[in-house]
Amino acid sequence: MALITNAIKGTLDLLPKESYKTQYVEAAVREIAENYGFSEMRTPVFEHTELFQRSVGETTDVVQKEMYTFEDKGGRSITLRPEGTAGAARAFLEHGLFNDALPQKIYYLTSCYRYEKPQAGRLREFHQFGVESFGAGTPAADAEIISLAHAVFRYLGVQNLQLEINSIGCPECRKHFQDALKAYFTERREDLCDTCKSRLERNPMRILDCKSPVCSGIAAGAPKILDYLCDDCRAHFDAVQQYLRAMDIEFTVNPTIVRGLDYYTRTVFEFVSNEIGAQGTVCGGGRYDGLLEELGGKPMPACGFGMGIERLLLLMEAQGVPFPEPKKCDIYLVSMGEAAGLEAAALAEALREEGLSAQFDTVGRGLKAQMKYADKIGASYTVVLGDAELENRRVNLKAMRDGTQTELPLDDFVGAFQSIVLREALDVLDTSDLDEADISAILGGVQN
């Protein structure tokens, strides 16, 4: 029988045998973000289209070509979020978080949607870890978010990433740069792609971000923003570099980085790898001091970044970065007969309440089939419950790794099994500083 349909192009199913890797990364970034004082925010998957037009910019590829926009039943134009910052900024304003202690430091793990040509590291539905710091305008805030991203890569064991930074100035000094760009590209207008020809009048900086090889080649010789920075923007950029050096974070200045979204000002940065093909930017961000005002709020500085989860996982796998083993079944309770099945269900529930992973037969398999299933799911231990075990109130615990068996009392099975699991964990850890009394006290505490 043929499937009714398949997954939509540009989307991926995250299967159980792989999901633990994503969970590991998500747990790591949550912990690191919270260590930096960031708290989680969750926003809707869709917003009014105007939000992205105003924030991301009407001349960007995201707005012009990539957004999933539709009209809902009320006749409103709705867009699936193509990135996380705009929604976070909207929520910050709508809920008056500017009245709380500043800076407001938030993070999110979210899905995003862009209609792009699918390839390795580029999907139409993808996931981002992002942070936003609202209300901090100093170079130290820029350096802190860069440090946070750097800490994620260091914790996960990712290597060979190049941090590239730039400043694209403030609106005032950028006017002079825009004029110089316009003059440069006007002389070469006929060689530009149709999209960049339209950008020439409205926002020539967007030409620098064009993916066309011809436009990219032309842009290589264009004026550089660093030559047009005002004194304040230059001082800010110099101070960001001083903070990064103080934090022992290596970087290079890349004057071609402009980022693909219009809300950026001053500092922009990317963490880039050459090990995952064309989509080498794993994390990108910077400062966007005019965004909140553009969305109807009062002027307030802000900065942040977005980190692609799929690209990060792709890079980790390319580098052979080890992942912790997924949690396996601690014990499988094999049962024979209705009474034993009830006992197995009750024991499994008691074990789970103590934080252990326990499973029992829910299919109606025979003894051999249950043992085979326990082996397939990687159960560390098994115990067989039958009429004899119920009558004697004694069971044999079998270690699946070597087949050794230990007799345990059924009426105190949970405590006895916990002691075995804990002692096994202590054997793995360094217990040289603990004497036998300490270990006995730990084991006794679990049993009690």
N, C-alpha and C positions, 0 to 999 in steps of 0.2 A: 504494500500500500504506500503510495507516494505521500510525502508531507504536504500539508495544505499550503504552507509557506515557509520561507527561510528568514533568517535575520536580515534586516535591512542593510544594504551596502553602507559600509563606513561605521558599523556598530559591531561590538564584540560581546559574546556571552562569557561571563566570568564563571568558570566551572569550579566545583569544590576542590579539585586537585591543584588548582592554581590560586584560589581565593585567599589562602592563608598568607601568600606573599603580599598581596595588597593590604590585608589586615595588619601585617607586621609594619609596613611602611606607614600606614595611617596612624597606628598606635604611636610610632616613633615621632611623627611630625606633631601629633597632638601634645605629647609630653614635652617636646622641645619648645613648642609655641607657648605652652603654659609656664614653662620655666622662665621664659622671657616676659611674662606678664600679660600674655594675650589670652582672650577668652573667646569661646566659640559663638558665631552668629550663623543662623540659617535663614535664607531668604527663598522666596518662591522660584520655581523653575521658569516661570514666564513673567514678563513685565510689559507695561505699555511700551510700544515701539519707540515713542518719542524719547524715552529715557536713554536708549542706546544711541539714537541719532544725536542727541544733545551732548552726551558724554564721550562716547567713542569717536564720533565725528562722521559727518555725512560723506567726506571725501576718502575715508579709509576703505580698504578692501573688505573689512568685516561688514560694514554697513552697505556698501555698494553691491557686494557679490555673495556674501556668505551667511547672512542671517536667515533663520527660519521664521518667517513672518506670515501671519494669517489673520483673517478677520473672524472674530468670535460671533456667537449667535446674537450678541447685542450690537453688532456692527462696529466694534472697537478693534483697532489694529493692535495685535498682540505678537510678541516675539519671544521665542525661547532664548534664554540668556546665552550670549556668545562668550561672556567672560564674567568674572565675579565682582569686580570693583564697583561697577555702576549700581548694582542692586544693593551692595553694602552701603554705599554712599546715600542712596535713597532712603534706606532704613534708618541710617544714622540721623538724617534730617527729619524724617516723618515722625520718629519716636522721641525727638528732642534729646538725643544723647549728648548734644553739645552743652546741655545744662549739667551734665555729670562731670566728675573729675576728668580733666584732660592731661595727657592725651588718652583718648579712647583707643585701646589696642585690641583689635579683634582678628580672629582667624576663621577660616571656613574650609571644609572639604566638600566640593560641589561638582555636579555634572554640568557640562557646557556643550553647546551645539553650534556647529558651523558647517555650512555646505561647502566642503572642499573636496578635492580629489583625494580619495583615501590612499595612503601608502604607509610604510613603516614609520611609526611615530606621529602619524597624522590621521585622526579619525573624525567622523562627523558627530559622534557623541564621545566626549572625552571627559576626563576628571582632573580637577585642579585642587591643589592645596594653595591657599592664598592668605596673605596677611595684609591688614590695613592699619595704619597708625594715624588717627585723625587728631589734629590739634598740636602737632609738634613740627616746628619749622626749622629746627637747627640742623646743621650737618651731622650732629650726633645721632639724630633719628634716622637719617639715611644710612649711616654706618651700622646702626643697630639691626635694621631689617636685612641688610646684606650679611651681617654676622649670623643672623638667624638661619638664613638659607645655607650659609657655609657650614653651620653647626649640623644641619640635617645631613648634608653630604658626608661630613666627617663621621657622624654617628653611624651612618649606614655603610661606611667603608667604600664610598665611591671615590675614585681617583681620576687624575688626569683631566680635571675640569679647569677651564680657563675662565677667570672672572674678568670681564671687559666692562669698563665704565666710560661714561661720557657725560657732558652737560649740554643740554639743548637750550639753555638760557631761559630767561623770563620773556613775557610778551613784548616788553620794550626793546630789549637787545635783539630779540628774534626778528623784529620788523626789518632791521638792516640786513640780517642774514637772508630773510625771505626775498628782499629786493635783489640781493646779489645772486641768489639761486634763480630767480625769475629771469634775470638778464642772461645768465649762463645757459639755461635750458631753452630760452626763446631762440637763441642762435642755432640750436640743434633740434628745434621743434619737429621738423619733418621726419626725423629718425625715431621719435618717441612712439610708443604704442598709443592706441586710441584713448585708453584710460588715462595715461599720463598727460596726454594733450589736454584733457579736460581738467586735470589737476593743476596744470600750469597756471591758470588764472586764479583758481580758488585756494590752493594750498600746495605750492611747489615742493615743500618738504616731504610730502607723501611720495614724490617721485623717487626719493632716496631709498624708499622701502619697497620699490617695485621688484617683483621676482623675475621679470623678463630679462634674459641675458643681455639684450641690446640696451635696455634702459639702465641695467646695472653697470654695464660698461661705460655708458655715458656719465652716470652718476659718480663713477670712480674719480673723475677729474673735476668734480664740482667743488665750489668753495666749502670750507670747513667751518662749522659752527664755533669752534674754539677760538677762531680769529675774530669773532664778533661779540664775544661775551662782554657785558658791562662789568664794572668794577665789583659790584655786589655779587653777581653770579660767579665771577672768577674766584672771589674770595670764598664763596660757599663751596665751590668745587675743590679748591685747594684744601679746605678744612676737612672735607669728606675723605680726601686721600690721606691726610694726617691721621684721622681716626682709624682708617683701615690699617695703616702702618703700625699704629699703637696696638691694634688688636692682632697683629701678626697675620694679616690676611693679604695674600699676594694678589696683584691685579695688574692689568695693563690698560692704558687709555686708548680707546678706539673711537676716533672722531666720526666714524660713519654710523654709529648706533643712533637711531632716532626712535625706535620702537614703533609699533604699528597702530597705536591709538592716539587720538588727538589730545587727550587730557594731560599728557605728560608735560612737565616743566623742569628745568634745571637737571638734577641727577637722573640718569637712566643707566641701567646695567643689565648684563646678561651673563649667565653661567653657560658656557658652550663646551660641547664635546665633539670630537671628530670621529667617534667610534660608533655612531648610530645613523650614519648616512646624512642626507640633506637636512633632515629635521634635527639639527644639532643643538638648538637652544633648549635647555632643560628647565631653566628658570629665567624669568625676566621681570623687571619692574623699575621703579624709580619714584620720582616726586610728581605730584599733581595738585599744586597749590590753588589752581583756579576751578577745580571740579565742583566743589560744594557750592560755590557761588553760581556756577553755570547751571546748577540744578535748582536754584532758587533759594539757597541758604546764604548766610553771611560769609564773607571771606574768611577762610580758615585753611591753614596748611595741612597737607596730608601726603603720605607716602606708603608704598606697599609693593608686593610682588605676587606673581602667579607662578606656580610650579606644576608642570604636567606630570601626573602620576604615571600614565602609561609610558611616557618617554623615560621617566626615571627608572621604572621597572625594566624597560628595554635596555637601558644603559647598564643597570646592575647585572642583568643576565649576560650582556656582552662582555662584561669584565669578570664574570664568574664570581661575583660577590656572594658569599654564603648567606642563606636564609636560615633562621631557626626552624627546626623540624615542626611540622604542624602538630597540634595536640591530638594524641591518639587515645583510644579507649583504654582506660586503666584496667577494667575488668569486665569480662563477659560472663553472664550468669546462665549456664546451660541448665535447662529444666526438662524433666521427663514426667509427664502426667499433669493433670489439672491442678492438683494441690501444690505441686512443685512450681508450676507456672505462677501461681498466686504468690508463693513465697519469694520467687525470683523478682516479681514486680515490686513487692514491698521492700526487698533488700536494695534493689536498684534505686528506688526513691530515697531511701535513707542514705545511701552512698552519695547520691547527687546533692543532697542537702548539706553534705560535708565538703562539697567542692570537688568531688571525684567524678570522673567520667565512667559511667556504668551503662551497660546495655543488656537486654535480655531478649529472648525470642518473641517476636510478634508476628511470625509467619506461620508457625506450626511445623517447623522442621523436626527431623529426627536427631538423635544424638550426634551421629557422624556429620550430618549436614551443619549442625550448629557449631561444632568444633571447627569445621572447615571455614565457615563464615567468620568465626572469631579470628582465625589465622589471617584471612584476607583483609580484615579491617585493622590488623596490627594490634590486637588486644594484648596488653602486657601480661595479664593473668586471666585464667578461667577457673570456674568452680562448677562442679556438677551437682545438681539438686535432684534427688529422686526419693522414692519412698523410704529407702534405708536411711538416707541422710536426714530426712524429716523426723524419723522415729528416734534415731540416735542423737540428734541435734549436734552432729559433728560433720564437717565437710573437709575435703581435700582441696587446697588452693594450689593450682598448677602454674608455675612460671613458664610462659610460652617460649622464652629465649633458650632455656636449657632443659625443660621438662621436669625440673625438681618440684617436689610436692611437699606441702606443709599442712598438717592437720590443724584446723581452727574450730573453736566453738561456734555453732550457728547463732546462739543467742547473744553473743558479743562479737559477732563477725565484723561489724563496721569498725569498732575500735581496734580490733586486732589487725585488720587489714590496713587501717591508717598507719599503725606503727610500722608495718612492713614497708609501706610506701615511703614513709619519712626516713626510715633507716637506710633505704636504698638511695634516697636523695642525699643523705649525709655522707654516704660512701663516695658519692661523686664530688662533694664539696671538700674543702680543706678544713678538717676538724682537729688539726694538730693542737690548737689552743684550747680544746675542750677535753675535760677529763670524763671518765666513765659516769661520774655522778651527774655532770651537766647533761650528757646525752640521755641518761636515764630520766632526768627531770623533764627534758623535752618530750621524750616518748611518753612519759607518764601524763604530761599535760595534755597531749593529744587524746590519749585514751580516756581521760576524765572529761 
